[in-house]
Amino acid sequence: MRVDLNAFLAMATNVRAGSVRAIVETTDETGAPTTESVHELDAEDLLHWTHRMRDERSGETLETACDGRELTRTNGTHTAVSDLPAEWSLDDPRHFYTWLAIDDTWLVEMIRPFDFLAKLLLTDQRAEGGNLILAGEPLGNEPSPYNGFAVPDGRQIVAFLEPEHAGLSQVEIYHGDRLTARFTLTRG
């Protein structure tokens, strides 16, 4: 597989996610899949974005959005609004208001996989169907409240890196030989 490294790095560090949709499926002991949640992110740039998460079990929807002036979080019954700081501050950096700081760290890792890849000890890699398939396990101990893919709980990870978009199109989590969760990302 040949990849234009300059184009790949430019896309992988882009701050515009565009419109993406991710589905989280878990499996029970029999291997039957269940859709747990659906996540939608639309990000024009770092400070203009909307993220929606619908919990398929409870039916609850959480929405977080930033319009460049304020951050709004709505859980259906309660809305919290925070003004963005007028100037850069060590006490309240603007990074906390970007889509890169959304609660679902794993979704950010699918769109911008560099942080995740730095936490993955590769055990196998192969090209297949336009993807680079990476298998591995978390390197170490990630502090709470990290909820990305590299949680060190004995899992094995299979990630489908899509060079065309410089992101992950699918991540599968295994415990032993059993698939326990699948994260699938679609664009557009």
Summary of the structure (lengths in Angstrom):
residues: 188
radius of gyration: 17.2
end to end distance: 24.9
largest distance: 53.3
contacts: 520
relative contact order: 0.17
helix: 14%
strand: 49%
